Amino acid sequence: MVGMMAIDSVDTNLLLVEASNLAAHPGALPESSVSDFLAKYPFPVLFSVLSTAETPELVSAIVNAVEKILQSPFGHSMLIGVLPYANAGLNAGSPQIRRLACFSEIIFGASQNSLKELAIHGSSLVQIRALSLAARIFGLSDVAAAAVQTSGILFVLEGQLKNSSDTLAQLNAFEILSELAETPTGARLLLAGTFVSQLVFWIQNAEVDSMVRSRSMQVASRLIKTISEPDALQIIDAIGNCLGRVENLARSSERWDKDEKDAALDALGQIGSFSHGAQVLLLRGARPPALYVVHSAFKPELAGIHALALIAGSEREDVLLNEQAENVLRDLIFDAIHVSSQKTLSNSLLHLLKQTAELREAVYRLLVPLASRTWCLLEVSSNDGLVDFIVDARIESSKQGSYFSLHGSWQELKFNAHHRHGMEARLLCCSGHRIETSHPVSAWRYTGKAE
């Protein structure tokens, strides 16, 4: 009755103007503007007007205003209070209202059903929207996470993940699991349940659909920083075994899934992006997982080059690893080069740089962290053709490639030359000077710094 009285008292013409003005506000909404608007038009009133609105202009204005409100910190804080308004919006006839229901941070309507009820009894589309909302809410705060956990909806998510009879629903559930894994609160939840052991099972089970294995590796690599050492090693071993199986299939000319191999390489790259993860990949067992990455990089395979760049430190502030890991990294690279057609690292790098633009940019990304190692710097410096290629702006037309080649390589050569002694320093300084005089800093700025 209160809701009906509230909607009867609303001047929809005034609401249309004020909602349009709010939606059109440039940039983030001030908290005062949001609180004033919601004091005048609370969510129950807005949703009631939406359910009876007769003009598309009014629907559009309210939908756009609510979306903008929910992107503000004040709107975020009210998200859980909106949950009682759930089912109608998910099944609405209006495309704009359905868009709002699909909007990454809100599901609304006129039902008192909980998220769990929606996820259990709704259509498959409603289920996945409800689960997606749960994942978004979970990452907002510990209080929000507790509310979602209490709802029991995560048991529904676990059921969807195990639903091997519906691959599409299973893959959608993996997307949500991946979203959960990106937040500290969500990661803690996954660690408290059976999710990690289930991920390991999927990764190492050859009978599981390859897409499921790929998604499992993606999620597992995002969790690796927060899980215990034994769990992390289980995941690393499972991914390494998966890559080993793919390599064996390739050697025996049997069918193998390139996407699955790329997913495994990408997962190892993510794990190797932080120092401890890289050291585990290099030092784990007689055939460490990094071995597969190095072999893939110099075949060459794009995913392998990017993964090796991450292990080498392309995204780390502290590029170098401990002495044992550094020795293994060097030995793995030189062993792979030795059995290749190029025979030397500098020739291999030059050969790779002469391939497609996409591959070339990946090699530049690898070359920059490798240039922090003396053995790589000496290889680069000793090959006139490689240095000429790196500094020739006419060869590289892409912004990303120009930035890595002219800026990254030049800076690394120059920096390392100043931190060496004797003949080594003179050799490095010579190469750095050659790059600098051929193409000073203004040159790489002109060719286009990476954006």
Buried (B, 14 or more C-beta within 10 A) or exposed (E): EEEEEBBEEBEBEEBBEBBBEBBEEEEEBEEEBBBEBBEEBBBBBBBBBBBEBEEEEBBBBBBBBBBBBBBBEBBBEBBBEBBBBBBBBBBBEBEBBBBBBBBEBBBBBBBEBBBBBBBBEBEEBBBBBBBBBBBBBBBBBEEBBEBBBEBBBBBBBBEBBEEEEEEEBBBBBBBBBBBBBEBEBBBEBBBEEEBBEBBBEBBBBEEBBBBBBBBBBBBBBBBBBBBEEEBBBBBBBBBBBBBBBBBEBBEEEEEBBEEBBBBBBBBBBBBBBBBBBBBBBBBBEEEBBBBBBBBBBBEBBBBBBBBBBBBBBBBBEEBBBEEEBBEBBBEBBBBBBEEBEBEBBBBBBBBBBEEEEEBBBBBBBBBBBBBBBBEBBBBBBBBEEBBBBBBEBEBBEBBBBBBBBBBBBBBBBBEBBEEBEEEBBEBBBBBBEBBBEBBEEEBBEEBBEEE
